[in-house]
Amino acid sequence: MKTSYFFYFVWVIFITSCNSKTDAEVHSDDTKSKGKEIHFYTADSIKVYADLYQQDLQAPTILLFHQGGANVRSEYAPIIPRLLEEGYNVLAVDQRVGGQLMGSYNRTVADIGINRYNYCDAYPDLEASLNYIKSNGFNGKLIAWGSSFSATLAIKLAHENTDAIDAVLAFSPASGEPMAGCNPNGLFETLKTPMLLLRPYDEAQIESVRNQIVLADQFGHQTYVANNGRHGSSMLVEDRVQAPVKANWKVVLRFLEEQKN
């Protein structure tokens, strides 16, 4: 079953790339005008690029991480404006593993000469993102938000930083062969940070995914299967799902609201 999940993981990336948009299409003027491109360095000296949407240093801040083969500007262009409307600061990060999936390009990857990093190797990028926010005066609660492979790494970030991360949203957290060395399932039992694990209906029919959801439920975490869904954070984008996603947003916003108190 690990092998079948690996091929599903690759298939999802291929199918999504077939529906990619141009850089102009994935950036709205509103999103671009509020974001500021920044960079910072990881513990192993990788230069990480990100977009910072700063509204209020006392407000909650969401750390956004993209799925495999992608970048934050393409994956989250339709999502960031909604988060800003809800009053969140956002740090949207290009990890060292990514590309042109859904349009645009990954700035961190473009800055690396020969890139031999795998999914688990990107974890220092998440740590550096957290350190940037902690060292730049943001005093509100911190939420880690990951998609596919980065959802797995976001769970690890929350597990290793319970004093700093107040909540984690894991959209289609990858497991199995692609995540050998950083599989998230073993962390569920000892994860103290509130977690919402989300999957589209089709993924929830895979045995390994069903087992993951059961395990998360068993240890008291929130789970949600979207009837209208798609892999990763794209389950919040109606154009990608080709069906209403209001119910998905309702679950996400309710979870985020719960963490404000």
C-alpha positions in Angstrom: 0.0 0.0 0.0 3.0 2.3 0.5 3.9 1.9 -3.1 0.3 2.7 -4.3 0.3 5.8 -2.2 3.7 6.9 -3.7 2.3 6.6 -7.2 -0.8 8.5 -6.2 1.4 11.2 -4.7 3.3 11.6 -8.0 0.0 11.4 -10.0 -1.5 14.3 -8.0 1.5 16.5 -8.8 1.3 15.6 -12.5 -2.5 16.3 -12.8 -2.2 19.6 -11.0 0.6 20.7 -13.3 -1.6 20.1 -16.3 -3.9 22.8 -14.9 -1.1 25.3 -14.2 -1.7 29.0 -14.8 0.6 31.8 -15.8 2.3 34.0 -13.3 -0.1 36.9 -14.2 -3.1 34.7 -13.6 -2.2 33.6 -10.2 -1.4 37.0 -8.7 -4.1 39.5 -7.9 -3.2 43.1 -7.6 -4.6 43.2 -4.1 -2.4 40.3 -3.0 0.7 41.7 -4.5 0.3 45.2 -3.1 0.0 44.0 0.5 2.9 41.5 0.4 6.6 42.3 0.8 9.2 39.9 -0.5 11.8 39.0 2.1 14.5 36.4 2.6 16.2 34.7 5.5 18.7 31.9 6.0 18.4 28.4 7.3 20.7 26.7 9.8 22.3 25.0 6.8 22.8 28.3 4.9 20.0 28.1 2.3 18.6 31.4 1.3 14.8 31.1 1.6 12.5 33.6 -0.1 9.0 34.5 1.3 6.3 37.0 1.1 5.3 38.8 4.3 1.8 40.2 4.7 2.0 42.2 7.9 -1.2 43.8 9.3 -0.8 44.0 13.0 2.1 42.6 15.1 -0.4 41.6 17.8 -2.6 39.6 15.4 -2.2 35.9 14.8 0.3 35.0 12.1 -0.1 32.1 9.7 3.0 30.4 8.3 2.1 29.1 4.8 4.0 26.3 3.1 3.3 24.9 -0.4 3.0 21.4 -1.8 5.6 19.4 -3.8 6.6 20.9 -7.1 4.9 24.2 -6.3 5.6 27.6 -4.8 3.5 29.8 -2.5 2.6 32.5 -5.0 0.9 30.0 -7.3 -0.7 27.8 -4.7 -1.9 30.4 -2.4 -2.7 33.4 -4.5 -6.5 32.7 -4.3 -6.2 31.9 -0.5 -4.1 34.6 1.0 -6.7 37.5 0.4 -9.2 35.6 2.4 -6.8 35.1 5.3 -5.9 38.8 5.2 -9.6 39.7 5.3 -9.9 37.6 8.5 -7.2 39.7 10.1 -4.2 37.3 10.0 -0.6 38.2 9.2 0.8 35.8 6.7 4.3 34.6 6.0 4.2 32.6 2.7 7.4 30.6 2.1 9.0 29.1 -0.9 10.8 25.9 0.4 13.9 24.4 -1.2 11.8 21.7 -2.8 9.3 23.0 -5.4 8.9 24.4 -8.9 6.4 25.8 -11.3 3.3 23.7 -10.4 0.2 25.8 -10.9 2.2 28.7 -12.4 4.9 31.2 -11.2 8.2 29.7 -10.0 9.9 28.8 -6.7 12.4 31.6 -5.9 14.3 29.5 -3.3 14.8 26.6 -5.7 15.9 29.0 -8.5 18.6 30.3 -6.2 20.1 26.8 -5.5 22.6 25.6 -8.0 22.4 21.8 -8.0 19.3 20.8 -6.0 19.5 17.3 -4.6 17.2 17.9 -1.6 14.3 15.6 -0.9 11.0 16.5 0.9 12.3 15.8 4.4 15.3 18.0 3.7 13.1 21.1 3.6 12.4 21.0 7.3 15.0 23.6 8.2 13.1 26.0 5.9 10.1 25.8 8.2 12.3 26.3 11.3 13.9 29.3 9.7 10.4 30.7 8.9 9.4 30.3 12.6 12.6 31.9 13.8 12.0 34.9 11.4 8.6 35.6 12.9 9.8 35.1 16.5 12.6 37.5 16.0 10.7 40.3 14.2 8.2 41.5 16.9 5.2 39.3 16.0 3.4 38.8 19.3 0.2 37.1 18.3 -0.5 33.4 18.1 1.4 31.4 15.4 -0.3 28.9 13.1 1.6 26.5 10.8 -0.3 25.6 7.6 1.1 23.0 5.3 0.1 21.3 2.0 1.0 17.7 1.1 4.7 17.2 1.9 4.8 20.5 3.8 1.8 19.5 5.9 3.9 16.6 7.2 6.7 19.0 8.0 4.3 21.5 9.6 3.2 18.7 11.9 6.8 18.1 12.9 7.4 21.9 13.4 4.4 22.0 15.8 5.6 18.9 17.6 9.1 20.2 18.1 8.0 23.8 19.0 5.0 23.4 21.3 6.0 26.6 23.1 5.8 28.6 19.9 3.3 27.0 17.5 -0.3 27.4 18.7 -2.1 25.4 16.0 -1.3 23.4 12.8 -3.4 22.8 9.7 -2.3 19.8 7.7 -3.9 19.6 4.2 -3.3 16.1 2.8 -0.2 15.3 4.9 2.1 13.1 2.8 3.3 9.8 4.2 4.8 6.6 2.9 7.9 6.3 0.6 8.1 10.0 -0.4 8.4 10.9 3.3 10.8 8.2 4.5 12.5 9.7 7.5 9.9 12.2 8.5 6.5 10.4 8.4 4.0 12.3 10.4 1.9 9.5 11.8 4.3 8.6 14.6 4.0 12.1 16.0 0.2 12.1 16.5 0.3 10.5 19.9 2.6 13.0 21.5 1.6 16.1 19.5 0.2 18.6 22.0 -0.6 21.4 19.6 -4.2 21.5 18.3 -4.2 20.0 14.8 -6.8 20.0 12.0 -6.0 17.3 9.4 -7.9 17.7 6.1 -8.3 15.3 3.1 -10.4 15.3 0.0 -12.9 12.4 -0.3 -11.0 10.6 -3.0 -7.8 10.4 -0.9 -9.8 9.2 2.1 -10.6 6.0 0.1 -6.9 5.0 0.1 -6.2 2.5 2.9 -3.1 4.3 4.2 -4.9 7.6 4.3 -7.9 6.1 6.1 -5.5 4.7 8.7 -3.9 8.1 9.1 -7.3 9.7 9.7 -8.3 7.0 12.2 -4.9 7.5 14.0 -5.3 11.2 14.2 -8.9 10.8 15.6 -7.6 8.3 18.1 -5.3 10.8 19.7 -7.8 13.6 19.8 -7.0 15.6 16.8 -9.6 17.2 14.5 -10.0 15.7 11.1 -12.1 16.6 8.1 -12.9 14.9 4.8 -14.0 17.3 2.1 -16.8 15.9 -0.2 -15.7 18.6 -2.7 -12.0 18.5 -2.5 -8.6 18.3 -4.1 -5.1 17.5 -3.0 -3.6 19.9 -0.5 -4.7 23.4 0.1 -6.3 23.5 -3.3 -9.4 22.1 -1.7 -10.1 25.7 -0.7 -10.0 27.0 -4.3 -13.3 26.6 -6.2 -11.7 26.9 -9.7 -9.4 23.9 -8.9 -12.0 21.8 -7.2 -14.7 22.6 -9.9 -17.3 22.6 -7.2 -18.4 24.8 -4.2 -15.8 24.9 -1.4 -17.7 27.0 1.1 -18.0 24.0 3.5 -14.3 23.5 3.4 -13.6 27.2 4.3 -16.1 27.0 7.1 -14.3 24.2 8.8 -10.9 25.9 8.4 -12.1 29.3 9.6 -13.9 27.7 12.6 -10.7 25.9 13.6 -8.6 29.1 13.3 -11.2 31.0 15.3 -11.0 28.4 18.1 -7.3 29.0 18.4 -7.6 32.7 19.0 -8.9 32.2 22.5 
